[in-house]
Amino acid sequence: MLDITYRIWLIKSLTRLFVPPLASVALAVRVLDRVKGVHLHPAYQVALYVLSLPVYWTSWIQLTRWDESRRAKKHGAKLPPIIEGKKLGNIDILKRQGFTFGYGFTEDYAGLIVDELLDEAGVDTARLSLLWADRLITRDHDVLKYMLSTGFNDFEKGPQSIMRLGSFLGTGIFASDGERAKFHRAIARPYFARERISDYECFGRHTEKLLAIIQAHSSSDTPIDVQDVFSRFTMDAAEEFLFGNRDFATLDLPLPKPGQTEESAKGSALEGVFGKFVQAFEQGQTNCVGRLGKGNYGWTIVEFFKDKQVPIVRTMEDYLNPLVMAAIARKKEMESRGEESKEHESFLDHLAASTDDVALIKDQLRNVLLAARDTTAQLLSFTCYCLALKPEIIDRLRQEILSAYGDSTVPTYDDLKKQKYLRAVLDETLRLFPPVPVNVRHSKHDVVIPTREGGLYIPRGDFTCIYSTISIQRRKDLWGEDANEYNPERWMDPERARKIASDPFMFLPFNGGPRICLGQQFAYNEASFVLVRLLQKFSQISLAQNEAAPTSALPPASWKEAKGRKPVEKVWPKTALTLYTKFPKRSSPGINYASLGRTALLSTIGYTGATLLWSIAVVFAPIADVTSIWATGAFWTYTFSVVISLRNGHTTGRPAYKWESRKLVAVVMAAAGVTAVVYGGHTKSKLSSGPNILTATFVGAGATLFGDTLALCSALCSASWNVWYDRCIALPEEPKCSQPPTPQSSDDADQEPTEYQPLRSDDTERVLLPIDSLSPYPPHTLPFGLHENFFTWLVGFTTLSVLWIPLYLAYALKLGPPLELPPNPRIWLLVGLTAAMNLIYNAGSLILLGIWGPVLMTVGNLLNVALVLAADALFRKGMETITAGTLLGSAMIVGAFGILASEGLK
């Protein structure tokens, strides 16, 4: 079924952004025409509309904030302080954690970016403005208590969250509000009664299989991916508990080999029909987070014509449909015989007995499976991780277990309730690593939240409120100075226990209030049972993260200097709806589309902008002046290269630029040579004495000065672009890239790497050269030459997309000859050949720019002056063009190129 919700939202939002200024401009134009008799040319109308957009948006933002401040005062409350960055749209806040369009904060620690921003602001609740959209971020448990409990009716999941999750989770319990959410909870609640979740027969069957796998790896001293096996275990158990299906058996599928396994969205990839279901289930979750990373406008535009979740859900429904139809058929058969449902029916049978709505049943199954599988799997995974870091805790916990059950007795529900230290271990894991580290609510209307500092005003309906559970549960003022330490003893301390009991919203691993997780006791029971059986068999857990885990699962090196738990972590906690411990490894470097678009825009401005400035300059000033001034680009290119290289270093694989008298003389000589050619010939008077064909209406000293200024800007723009391209886009020198790094000696082992760093240590290892952060993808990932040709095409496409605007304006203002199509096929052919030659010339120029560097390439371009002079002498005017001035100028250009080329060969 086509999900039109987000498409309608996008159309409405874009209408709100662009239609009011368009209507205002249209009204203003109409009034001027009717009342004042002033008729604006269409070109001016377009320009007026473009200028009205930022004015309208800025006014709207400021008016909204003023209105929010006014309403806050009216309610006797105050707005949360606002966190703003230093750059336009606060993009510096996005970049600080490696924000990437479509991937979110790629260096973030399970949402702790919220904690870091609030630490810097010195508050627990604030407004965060990103790309001119405000949202609330909080780690205040009092605020959270109001949002989730006492003020529950003032907040909801919200249209934006439901829109983002709906195509994956449907209308299930996690993607619904109001009466629909109550309905889903009412259907599910009876099945999570004590008599069902305390039936350990299901847990026991799958636990024995799990222990056999772990035992086999332990006997052969082979590391095992515990996140993978626990996820398989909880999936198999959930399949039987929820669907009544004992044949899923992902634990029977091949296990991942340490350091060699292909990874799926949230862990090791599985094979077979069941593996496809699991991978689709995980990919659907990461797609939801990817949508959050793109922002509402980003993902709705990208997915406007194709919803990425549709094939994911279709894959899952290929598996679910037969199970659901079979459950409905069983119900109808029992009804026809007049029989009641079985006492130990599955959750699927329970749903089928409650409703005949197939879509509702499948939505509910996906939602409950998300909680039943992921929550317990990550609780077990992080518990084993923490126990591996704290062997003394394992000793005490195992002693408690063995004293109660020995090494073989299977525990019961009542037995596990008596294991206080076991519960303390699980609670401490949930405190440091909650299943859902960050969550979102939206205000229904204006809200005033009572806090210890006074009323906190939450503006207007559908205002996004982000709360960080992981931050609340690590606050030192709530949990003590050891808040970042794994210490189950805190739960055994009666005084601390009373504090938590009196302030339950400081510990919310399963949410709180009316929407508290229905399956929390199920998760506790399942995790407790598995841990008891595990520690009955094994006396220690060792972490083999550095030896066997893929590089993508290890924390970033930047964490070593961070605060909190980052410096001590051996895994990388991430979140994709729920917490997990691996960072998804991409099969290829991929392309950062936001950076690619920015690079294309900058390339267009630098490359095409310089040409446009030159074209406009020759309208106002003699072409000889423009050509001579433009030739100074060689000098500017050398100057910019040296200055930037000395300040920031060089990153293209070539030696760093520095001031050298020979090179400085060469670039000055090249510029002087061009001047000698254009002014030293017999056509001097024609070139310099008057305007060209387009300057009939622009004469005088003022026009010439303006044209000369544009020519200088063109030279500066071209020089800047050449240097920027060399640093950020061009390939490094081919011989250096093709050689692997020299192994370091033992004496050099402690030194920082200077040029090359291996980014991976698995079978896909490749050596990449560090490049500037503006580059859209790692260098040397494309065949030689294709990189530059690709950018030539990209710049050309971007130019074509925007060039019609100045061309239309020039035509409308009558700044040049009228625009018209070629009159005959011969002219069409000539235009096509010219375009093809220009494409080849530009592509070759960019390739040479990547090889030669900006300085030599710029002087090489000046050779065109000498070459054109020679061609003119041979094919047009003969020796008439050869004068002392042109010969001297050409010799100077060729000599300058030779000096720079010889320096390069050295």
C-alpha positions in Angstrom: 0.0 0.0 0.0 1.3 3.4 -1.0 2.1 5.6 2.0 1.0 9.1 1.0 1.3 10.6 4.5 4.8 11.9 4.2 4.3 13.0 0.6 1.3 15.1 1.6 3.4 16.6 4.4 6.2 17.5 2.0 3.9 19.2 -0.4 2.2 21.2 2.4 5.6 22.1 3.9 7.1 23.3 0.5 3.9 25.2 -0.2 4.2 27.0 3.2 7.9 27.8 2.4 7.6 29.0 -1.2 4.0 30.1 -2.0 3.5 33.0 0.4 6.5 35.0 -0.9 5.5 34.1 -4.5 1.9 35.4 -3.8 3.3 38.6 -2.1 5.6 39.3 -5.1 2.7 38.6 -7.6 0.5 41.0 -5.6 3.1 43.7 -5.5 3.7 43.4 -9.2 0.0 43.6 -9.9 -0.4 46.7 -7.7 2.5 48.5 -9.4 1.1 47.7 -12.8 -2.5 48.7 -12.0 -1.9 51.6 -9.7 1.4 53.1 -10.6 1.5 52.0 -14.2 4.9 50.4 -13.7 5.5 47.2 -15.6 8.4 45.1 -14.3 10.2 42.9 -16.8 9.8 39.2 -16.1 13.5 39.0 -15.3 13.1 41.6 -12.5 10.1 39.7 -11.2 12.1 36.5 -11.0 14.9 38.3 -9.2 12.5 39.9 -6.8 11.0 36.5 -6.0 14.4 35.0 -5.4 15.4 37.9 -3.1 12.0 37.6 -1.2 12.7 34.0 -0.1 15.4 34.7 2.5 13.6 37.8 3.7 10.4 35.8 4.2 12.1 32.9 5.9 14.2 35.1 8.2 11.1 37.2 9.1 9.1 34.0 9.8 11.8 32.6 12.1 12.2 35.8 14.0 8.4 36.4 14.3 8.0 32.8 15.6 10.6 33.2 18.2 9.1 36.6 19.3 5.7 35.0 19.6 7.1 32.1 21.6 8.8 34.6 24.0 5.5 36.5 24.3 3.5 33.4 25.1 6.1 32.2 27.6 5.7 35.5 29.5 1.9 35.3 29.3 2.0 31.9 31.0 4.5 33.1 33.6 7.2 30.7 32.4 10.5 30.9 30.6 11.8 29.5 27.4 14.7 27.0 27.6 18.0 28.6 26.7 19.0 28.2 23.1 22.2 26.5 21.9 23.5 28.1 18.7 26.7 27.4 16.8 29.1 29.8 15.1 28.2 29.1 11.5 25.2 29.6 9.3 22.4 27.2 10.2 24.6 25.9 13.1 26.2 23.4 10.7 29.3 23.4 12.9 27.2 21.5 15.5 26.3 18.9 12.9 29.9 18.5 11.8 31.4 18.1 15.2 30.3 14.5 15.5 30.9 13.5 11.9 27.4 14.2 10.7 26.7 12.8 7.3 23.6 13.3 5.2 21.7 10.0 5.5 23.8 8.5 8.2 23.3 11.0 11.1 26.1 11.5 13.6 28.6 8.8 12.4 31.0 9.3 15.3 28.3 9.6 18.0 28.2 7.4 21.1 24.5 6.1 21.2 23.1 9.6 21.3 25.5 11.2 23.8 25.8 14.2 21.6 22.8 15.5 23.6 24.8 15.2 26.8 27.9 16.9 25.4 25.9 19.9 24.1 24.1 20.3 27.4 27.4 20.1 29.3 28.8 22.9 27.2 25.7 25.0 27.8 25.8 24.2 31.6 22.1 23.2 31.7 19.9 20.1 31.6 17.3 21.4 29.2 17.8 23.6 26.2 16.6 24.5 22.7 18.9 23.3 19.9 18.6 25.2 16.6 19.8 23.2 13.6 19.2 24.5 10.1 16.9 27.1 11.5 14.6 24.5 13.1 14.3 24.5 16.9 13.9 21.4 19.1 14.1 20.7 22.8 16.8 18.5 24.2 16.8 17.4 27.8 18.3 15.1 30.4 16.2 16.5 33.2 14.3 13.6 34.9 11.7 16.1 36.2 10.9 17.3 32.7 10.8 13.7 31.6 8.4 12.8 34.4 6.0 15.4 33.2 6.3 14.4 29.5 5.8 10.7 30.1 3.5 10.7 33.2 1.9 13.6 34.9 1.6 15.6 31.7 1.1 12.6 29.4 -1.9 14.0 27.6 0.1 17.1 26.6 2.6 15.1 24.6 2.5 12.4 21.9 4.7 10.4 19.5 3.7 13.1 17.0 3.0 13.2 13.3 6.7 13.5 12.4 7.8 10.4 14.3 4.8 8.4 13.0 5.5 9.6 9.5 9.2 8.5 9.8 8.3 5.1 11.3 5.0 4.3 9.7 6.0 2.6 6.5 8.1 0.2 8.5 6.1 -0.4 11.7 2.7 0.4 10.2 0.1 1.5 12.7 1.6 -0.7 15.5 2.1 0.2 19.1 5.4 2.1 18.5 4.0 4.1 15.6 0.7 5.3 16.9 -0.9 7.8 19.2 -4.2 8.3 21.1 -6.9 5.7 20.9 -5.1 3.6 18.3 -2.1 3.2 20.7 -4.5 2.3 23.6 -6.1 -0.3 21.4 -2.8 -1.9 20.5 -1.8 -2.0 24.2 -5.1 -3.4 25.2 -4.8 -6.3 22.7 -1.2 -7.1 23.7 -1.4 -6.7 27.5 -3.2 -9.9 28.3 -0.5 -12.0 26.6 2.2 -10.6 28.8 0.6 -11.8 32.0 2.9 -13.6 34.5 1.7 -17.1 33.7 2.9 -16.7 30.1 6.2 -14.9 30.5 7.2 -17.2 33.4 6.9 -20.3 31.2 10.6 -21.2 30.8 10.1 -24.2 28.6 10.5 -22.0 25.5 13.6 -20.3 26.9 15.1 -23.7 27.9 15.0 -25.3 24.5 16.8 -22.4 22.8 19.2 -21.8 25.7 20.5 -25.4 25.5 21.3 -24.9 21.8 22.9 -21.5 22.6 25.1 -23.1 25.3 26.2 -25.9 23.0 27.4 -23.4 20.4 29.3 -21.4 23.0 30.8 -24.5 24.5 32.1 -25.6 21.0 33.8 -22.3 20.5 35.2 -22.3 24.0 36.7 -25.8 23.6 38.4 -24.8 20.3 39.6 -21.5 21.8 37.7 -19.6 19.0 36.2 -16.2 19.7 32.5 -15.9 19.3 30.4 -12.9 18.3 28.0 -12.7 21.4 25.8 -10.0 19.8 25.2 -12.3 16.9 24.4 -15.5 18.9 22.3 -13.6 21.4 20.4 -11.9 18.6 19.8 -15.3 17.0 18.7 -16.8 20.3 16.2 -14.0 21.1 14.9 -14.1 17.5 14.3 -17.9 17.7 12.7 -17.6 21.2 10.6 -14.7 20.0 9.5 -16.6 16.9 8.2 -19.4 19.1 6.8 -17.2 21.8 5.1 -14.8 19.4 4.4 -16.8 16.3 4.4 -20.4 17.6 7.0 -21.3 15.0 9.8 -23.6 16.2 11.3 -24.0 12.7 12.9 -20.5 12.5 16.2 -21.8 13.9 18.7 -19.1 13.1 21.0 -20.7 15.6 21.4 -23.6 13.2 22.6 -21.3 10.4 26.4 -20.8 9.8 28.0 -18.6 12.4 30.2 -15.6 11.6 34.0 -16.1 11.4 35.9 -13.6 13.4 37.1 -10.7 11.2 35.8 -12.3 8.0 32.1 -12.1 8.2 30.0 -9.9 5.9 28.0 -7.6 8.1 24.3 -6.6 7.8 22.7 -3.4 9.0 23.2 -4.1 12.7 25.5 -7.1 12.9 26.7 -10.3 11.1 24.6 -11.2 8.0 22.6 -14.4 8.0 21.9 -16.8 5.2 18.8 -18.5 3.9 15.1 -17.5 4.0 15.1 -16.8 7.7 18.3 -14.7 7.2 16.6 -12.6 4.6 13.8 -11.9 7.1 16.3 -10.9 9.8 18.3 -8.7 7.5 15.2 -7.0 6.2 14.1 -6.5 9.9 17.4 -4.9 10.7 17.6 -2.8 7.6 14.2 -1.4 8.2 15.4 -0.1 11.6 18.5 1.5 10.2 16.4 3.1 7.4 14.3 4.8 10.1 17.5 6.2 11.7 18.7 7.2 8.2 15.6 9.2 7.7 16.3 11.0 11.0 19.9 11.7 9.8 18.5 13.3 6.6 16.0 15.4 8.3 12.3 15.6 7.5 12.8 17.6 4.3 15.8 15.5 3.2 14.3 12.0 3.4 10.9 13.0 2.2 12.4 14.5 -1.0 14.8 11.6 -1.5 11.9 9.0 -1.0 9.1 11.0 -2.7 8.9 8.7 -5.7 10.2 5.5 -4.0 9.7 4.5 -0.4 12.8 2.6 0.7 10.9 0.7 3.3 8.4 -0.9 0.8 10.8 -3.7 -0.4 11.9 -4.2 3.2 8.3 -4.7 4.4 7.5 -6.9 1.4 10.4 -9.2 2.3 9.1 -9.5 5.9 5.5 -10.0 4.8 6.6 -12.9 2.4 7.5 -14.7 5.7 4.6 -13.3 7.8 1.7 -13.8 5.4 1.6 -17.6 5.5 1.8 -17.6 9.4 -0.9 -15.0 9.8 -3.3 -16.7 7.3 -2.6 -20.1 9.0 -3.5 -18.6 12.4 -6.7 -17.1 11.1 -7.6 -20.4 9.5 -7.0 -22.2 12.8 -9.2 -19.8 14.6 -12.0 -20.2 12.0 -11.7 -24.0 12.2 -11.9 -24.0 16.0 -14.9 -21.7 15.8 -16.6 -24.0 13.4 -16.1 -26.9 15.8 -17.3 -24.8 18.7 -13.9 -25.1 20.5 -12.2 -22.5 22.6 -8.6 -21.3 22.0 -5.8 -23.3 23.5 -4.3 -22.4 26.8 -0.8 -22.0 25.5 -1.6 -20.3 22.1 1.1 -18.1 20.6 0.9 -14.3 20.5 -0.1 -14.6 16.8 -3.0 -16.9 17.8 -3.9 -14.5 20.5 -4.0 -11.6 18.0 -6.0 -13.7 15.5 -8.5 -14.5 18.2 -8.8 -10.7 18.9 -9.2 -9.4 15.4 -9.6 -10.4 11.7 -7.7 -7.4 10.5 -4.7 -9.0 8.7 -2.8 -5.7 8.3 -3.2 -4.8 12.0 -2.0 -8.3 13.0 1.2 -8.0 10.9 1.9 -4.4 12.2 1.6 -5.6 15.8 3.8 -8.5 15.2 6.6 -6.3 13.7 6.4 -3.9 16.6 6.4 -6.5 19.4 9.2 -8.5 17.6 11.3 -5.3 17.7 11.0 -5.1 21.5 11.1 -8.9 22.2 14.2 -9.5 20.1 16.4 -6.4 20.3 15.9 -5.4 23.9 16.9 -8.8 25.4 19.7 -9.4 22.9 21.4 -6.1 23.7 20.9 -6.6 27.4 22.7 -9.9 27.3 25.4 -8.6 24.9 26.3 -5.6 27.0 26.1 -7.6 30.3 28.7 -10.0 28.9 30.8 -7.1 27.7 30.7 -5.4 31.2 31.4 -8.7 33.0 34.4 -9.3 30.7 35.8 -5.9 31.8 35.1 -6.7 35.5 36.1 -10.3 36.3 35.5 -9.8 40.0 31.8 -9.2 39.4 31.6 -12.5 37.5 33.1 -14.3 40.5 30.5 -12.9 42.9 27.6 -13.4 40.5 28.6 -17.0 39.7 29.1 -17.8 43.4 25.5 -16.6 44.1 24.2 -18.7 41.2 26.1 -21.9 42.1 25.1 -21.7 45.7 21.4 -21.5 44.7 21.3 -24.0 41.8 24.5 -25.8 41.5 25.9 -26.3 38.0 22.9 -28.0 36.4 19.6 -27.2 38.1 17.2 -25.2 35.8 15.9 -22.1 37.6 12.2 -21.3 37.9 10.4 -17.9 37.9 10.2 -17.8 41.7 13.8 -18.8 42.1 15.1 -16.0 39.9 13.1 -13.4 41.9 15.4 -14.2 44.8 18.6 -13.5 43.0 19.3 -9.9 44.2 22.8 -9.6 42.8 21.7 -11.0 39.4 19.0 -8.3 39.2 21.6 -5.7 40.3 23.9 -6.8 37.5 21.1 -6.5 34.9 19.9 -3.1 36.3 23.4 -1.7 36.2 23.8 -2.8 32.5 20.4 -1.2 31.7 21.5 2.0 33.5 24.7 2.4 31.4 23.3 0.9 28.2 19.6 1.4 28.0 17.8 -0.4 25.1 16.5 3.0 23.7 19.2 5.6 24.6 17.4 8.5 22.9 13.7 9.0 22.4 11.3 11.7 21.1 8.0 13.2 22.0 6.1 16.1 20.4 3.9 18.7 22.2 0.3 18.8 21.3 -0.1 22.4 22.2 1.6 25.1 24.3 2.8 23.4 27.5 4.3 24.7 30.8 6.3 22.1 32.6 6.8 22.7 36.3 10.5 22.4 37.3 12.6 23.2 40.3 13.7 26.5 38.6 10.1 27.5 37.7 7.8 26.9 34.7 9.4 25.7 31.5 7.5 26.8 28.4 7.3 24.3 25.5 6.1 26.2 22.4 3.3 25.4 20.0 2.0 22.0 19.0 4.2 19.4 17.3 7.3 20.9 18.8 10.0 18.2 18.8 11.3 17.2 22.3 14.3 14.9 22.4 15.1 13.2 25.7 18.2 11.3 26.4 17.7 8.3 28.7 21.4 7.4 28.6 22.3 10.9 29.7 19.9 10.9 32.6 21.1 7.5 33.8 24.8 8.7 33.8 24.3 12.1 35.6 26.7 12.4 38.4 24.4 14.5 40.5 21.9 11.7 40.5 24.1 8.6 40.6 27.3 9.8 42.3 30.8 10.5 41.1 31.1 6.9 39.9 28.1 7.3 37.5 30.2 6.3 34.5 31.5 3.2 36.3 29.9 -0.3 36.0 29.1 -1.0 39.7 26.2 -3.3 40.5 26.9 -2.7 44.2 25.0 0.6 44.0 21.8 -1.5 43.6 22.6 -3.4 46.8 22.9 -0.2 48.9 19.6 0.4 50.8 20.0 4.1 50.8 20.6 4.3 47.0 17.7 1.8 46.5 15.4 4.1 48.4 16.5 7.1 46.4 15.7 5.3 43.1 12.3 4.1 44.5 11.4 7.7 45.5 12.5 9.1 42.1 11.8 6.4 39.5 12.3 8.6 36.5 16.0 8.7 37.1 16.0 5.1 35.8 13.9 4.5 32.7 15.4 1.7 30.6 11.8 0.6 29.6 10.3 4.1 29.4 7.7 5.2 32.0 4.2 6.4 32.5 1.2 5.0 30.6 3.4 3.9 27.7 5.8 1.9 29.8 7.1 -1.2 28.0 4.7 -4.1 28.3 7.5 -6.6 27.9 10.0 -5.4 30.5 9.4 -8.4 32.8 9.7 -10.7 29.8 13.1 -9.2 29.1 14.2 -9.5 32.7 13.1 -13.2 32.9 14.7 -14.2 29.6 18.0 -12.4 30.3 18.1 -13.8 33.9 17.5 -17.3 32.7 20.2 -17.2 30.1 22.8 -15.7 32.4 22.2 -18.3 35.1 22.5 -21.1 32.6 25.6 -19.5 31.0 27.4 -19.0 34.3 26.6 -22.5 35.5 28.8 -23.7 32.6 31.5 -21.0 32.3 33.6 -19.4 35.0 35.0 -16.4 33.0 34.3 -14.2 30.0 37.2 -12.8 28.0 37.0 -9.9 25.5 38.6 -10.5 22.1 37.5 -7.3 20.5 40.9 -6.2 19.3 41.9 -9.6 18.0 38.7 -10.8 16.3 36.2 -7.9 15.8 36.1 -6.0 12.4 37.8 -2.6 12.5 34.4 -1.0 11.9 33.2 -2.3 15.3 36.0 -0.5 17.2 35.6 2.9 18.8 37.1 5.9 16.9 40.5 7.1 17.9 39.1 10.5 18.8 37.4 8.9 21.8 40.7 8.5 23.6 40.7 12.2 24.5 36.9 12.5 25.3 35.1 12.6 28.6 32.9 10.0 30.3 33.1 6.4 29.3 34.4 7.0 25.8 38.1 6.5 26.7 37.5 3.1 28.3 35.1 1.6 25.8 36.2 -1.4 23.8 33.0 -1.4 21.7 31.2 1.2 19.7 27.6 1.7 21.1 25.3 2.9 18.4 21.5 3.2 18.1 19.1 2.3 15.3 15.8 2.6 17.2 17.4 0.3 19.7 21.0 0.0 21.0 23.6 -2.2 19.4 27.3 -2.6 19.6 28.5 -2.6 16.0 29.0 0.2 13.5 27.6 -0.9 10.1 30.5 -1.5 7.7 29.8 -0.3 4.2 30.8 -2.7 1.4 32.4 0.3 -0.5 33.6 3.7 0.5 30.4 5.2 -0.8 29.7 8.8 -1.7 28.8 11.6 0.7 26.1 13.2 -1.4 25.9 16.3 0.7 29.6 16.9 0.3 29.4 16.0 -3.4 26.7 18.5 -4.0 28.7 21.2 -2.1 31.8 20.3 -4.1 29.9 20.6 -7.4 28.5 24.0 -6.4 31.9 25.3 -5.4 33.4 24.0 -8.6 30.7 25.7 -10.6 31.3 29.0 -8.9 35.0 28.8 -9.2 35.4 27.3 -12.7 32.3 28.7 -14.5 32.2 31.9 -12.4 35.6 32.9 -13.5 34.6 32.4 -17.2 31.4 34.4 -16.7 33.3 37.3 -15.1 35.7 37.3 -18.0 32.9 37.3 -20.5 31.2 40.3 -18.7 34.6 42.1 -18.4 35.1 42.1 -22.2 31.8 43.9 -22.6 33.1 46.9 -20.6 36.8 47.0 -21.2 39.1 46.4 -24.3 39.9 42.7 -24.7 43.6 43.4 -24.6 43.2 44.9 -21.1 41.1 41.9 -20.0 43.5 39.3 -21.4 46.5 41.0 -19.8 44.9 41.2 -16.4 43.5 37.7 -16.6 47.1 36.4 -17.2 48.0 37.6 -13.7 46.2 34.4 -12.6 49.5 32.6 -12.8 51.0 34.9 -10.1 47.9 34.6 -7.9 47.8 30.9 -8.2 51.4 30.6 -7.1 50.8 33.0 -4.2 47.7 31.3 -3.0 49.4 27.9 -3.2 52.3 28.9 -1.1 50.3 30.8 1.5 47.8 27.9 2.0 50.5 25.3 2.0 52.5 27.1 4.6 49.5 27.7 6.8 47.7 24.3 6.5 50.1 21.9 5.0 49.6 20.1 1.7 47.5 17.0 1.2 47.7 16.0 -2.5 50.8 13.8 -2.5 53.1 16.4 -4.0 55.8 18.4 -2.1 54.5 21.4 -0.2 54.8 24.8 -1.9 57.2 27.3 -0.6 58.6 30.7 -1.8 61.2 30.1 -4.5 62.7 32.9 -6.6 62.8 30.8 -9.8 59.1 30.0 -9.7 58.2 33.6 -8.7 60.2 34.9 -11.6 58.6 32.4 -13.9 54.9 33.3 -13.1 55.7 37.0 -13.3 57.5 36.5 -16.6 54.5 34.5 -18.0 52.0 37.3 -17.1 54.4 39.9 -18.6 54.7 37.7 -21.7 51.0 37.7 -22.3 50.9 41.5 -21.9 53.7 41.8 -24.5 51.8 39.6 -27.0 48.5 41.4 -26.7 49.9 44.9 -26.7 53.1 44.4 -28.9 51.5 43.4 -32.2 50.5 45.5 -35.2 46.8 45.3 -34.0 47.5 47.3 -30.8 45.3 50.2 -31.7 42.4 47.9 -32.5 42.8 45.9 -29.4 43.3 48.7 -26.9 41.9 51.8 -28.2 38.2 51.2 -28.2 35.4 48.9 -27.1 34.5 45.7 -28.9 31.3 44.8 -30.6 29.3 44.5 -27.4 30.4 47.7 -25.7 28.5 50.2 -27.9 26.5 51.4 -24.9 29.3 51.1 -22.3 32.1 53.6 -23.0 34.2 55.9 -20.9 36.8 55.5 -18.2 34.2 54.3 -15.7 33.2 51.4 -17.9 36.8 50.4 -18.6 37.6 50.5 -14.9 34.6 48.3 -14.1 35.6 45.9 -16.8 39.2 45.7 -15.6 38.0 45.1 -12.1 35.9 42.2 -13.2 38.9 40.8 -15.1 40.9 40.9 -11.9 38.1 39.2 -10.0 38.1 36.6 -12.7 41.8 36.0 -12.3 41.5 35.7 -8.5 38.5 33.4 -8.8 40.3 31.1 -11.3 43.4 31.0 -9.2 41.4 30.2 -6.0 39.6 27.4 -7.8 42.7 25.9 -9.2 44.3 25.8 -5.7 41.1 24.5 -4.1 40.7 21.8 -6.7 44.3 20.7 -6.3 43.9 20.3 -2.5 40.4 18.8 -2.3 39.6 17.0 -5.4 42.6 16.1 -7.6 44.2 12.7 -7.4 47.6 12.5 -5.7 50.6 11.6 -7.9 50.1 8.2 -9.4 53.4 6.6 -8.5 53.0 7.5 -4.8 49.5 6.2 -4.6 50.3 2.9 -6.2 53.0 2.0 -3.7 52.1 0.5 -0.3 53.3 2.2 2.8 56.8 1.3 4.1 56.5 -0.8 7.2 57.6 1.1 10.3 60.6 -0.1 12.2 60.4 -0.7 15.9 62.1 2.6 16.5 59.4 4.4 14.6 56.5 2.5 16.1 55.6 5.2 18.5 55.7 8.0 16.0 52.6 9.5 14.4 52.0 8.3 10.8 53.0 11.1 8.4 51.4 10.3 5.1 49.6 6.9 4.7 47.3 5.1 7.2 45.6 1.8 6.7 41.9 2.3 7.4 41.0 -1.4 7.7 42.8 -4.5 8.8 40.4 -7.1 7.4 40.3 -8.7 4.0 39.1 -5.5 2.4 42.1 -3.5 3.6 43.1 -0.6 1.4 45.5 2.2 1.9 44.1 5.6 1.6 45.8 9.0 1.6 44.3 11.6 4.0 42.6 14.4 2.2 40.8 17.6 3.0 37.4 17.3 4.7 35.7 18.9 1.8 36.4 16.0 -0.5 33.2 14.0 -1.1 34.9 10.5 -1.1 38.3 8.9 -0.5 40.9 9.6 -3.2 42.1 7.0 -5.7 39.0 4.9 -5.6 38.3 5.4 -9.3 40.6 4.6 -12.3 43.1 7.3 -13.2 41.5 10.1 -15.1 37.9 9.1 -14.4 37.9 11.2 -11.2 38.6 14.4 -13.1 36.4 13.5 -16.0 33.5 12.8 -13.6 33.9 16.2 -12.0 34.1 17.8 -15.4 30.7 16.3 -16.2 29.4 17.3 -12.8 30.5 20.9 -13.1 29.1 21.1 -16.6 25.8 19.7 -15.4 25.6 22.1 -12.5 26.5 25.0 -14.8 23.8 24.0 -17.2 21.3 24.0 -14.3 22.1 27.5 -13.2 23.5 29.3 -16.3 20.1 29.9 -17.9 19.4 32.5 -15.2 22.2 35.0 -16.1 21.7 34.2 -19.8 18.0 35.0 -19.5 18.8 38.2 -17.6 21.3 39.3 -20.2 18.8 38.6 -22.9 16.0 40.4 -21.0 18.2 43.4 -20.3 19.4 43.5 -23.9 23.1 43.2 -22.9 24.0 41.2 -26.0 22.6 39.8 -29.2 19.3 38.0 -29.1 19.2 34.3 -28.3 18.2 32.1 -31.2 18.7 28.5 -32.4 21.2 27.7 -35.2 19.6 28.3 -38.5 20.9 25.3 -40.4 22.4 21.8 -39.9 25.9 23.1 -40.7 25.8 25.5 -37.8 24.4 22.7 -35.5 27.4 20.6 -36.5 29.8 23.3 -35.8 28.2 24.0 -32.4 28.4 20.3 -31.6 32.0 20.0 -32.6 32.9 23.1 -30.5 31.1 21.6 -27.5 32.9 18.3 -27.9 36.3 20.0 -28.3 35.6 22.1 -25.2 34.6 19.0 -23.3 37.9 17.2 -24.3 39.9 20.4 -23.5 38.3 20.8 -20.1 38.6 17.2 -19.1 42.2 17.1 -20.2 42.9 20.4 -18.3 41.5 18.9 -15.1 43.6 15.8 -15.5 46.7 17.8 -16.1 45.8 20.0 -13.1 45.7 16.9 -11.0 49.1 15.8 -12.3 51.0 19.1 -12.7 49.5 21.1 -9.9 47.9 24.5 -10.1 50.9 26.7 -10.8 52.3 24.8 -13.8 48.8 24.2 -15.2 48.0 27.9 -15.0 51.2 28.9 -16.9 50.5 26.0 -19.3 47.2 27.6 -20.1 49.0 30.8 -21.1 50.8 28.8 -23.8 47.5 29.1 -25.6 48.3 32.8 -26.3 51.5 31.8 -28.1 49.8 28.9 -29.9 47.0 31.1 -31.1 49.5 33.6 -32.4 51.4 30.8 -34.3 48.1 29.5 -35.7 47.1 33.0 -36.7 50.4 33.5 -38.6 50.1 30.1 -40.4 46.4 30.0 -41.4 45.1 33.6 -41.4 47.3 36.7 -41.7 50.7 35.2 -42.4 53.8 36.9 -41.0 51.8 40.1 -40.6 51.1 39.1 -36.9 54.8 38.5 -36.1 56.4 41.5 -34.4 59.2 42.0 -31.9 56.6 42.3 -29.2 54.7 39.1 -30.0 57.9 37.2 -30.4 59.3 38.4 -27.1 56.0 37.8 -25.3 55.7 34.2 -26.7 59.3 33.5 -25.7 58.7 34.7 -22.2 55.6 32.4 -21.8 57.4 29.4 -23.2 60.4 30.1 -21.0 58.3 30.5 -17.9 56.6 27.1 -18.7 60.0 25.5 -19.2 61.3 26.8 -15.8 58.3 25.4 -14.0 58.4 22.1 -15.9 62.1 21.6 -15.1 61.4 22.3 -11.5 58.6 19.7 -11.5 60.9 17.1 -13.2 63.4 17.6 -10.4 
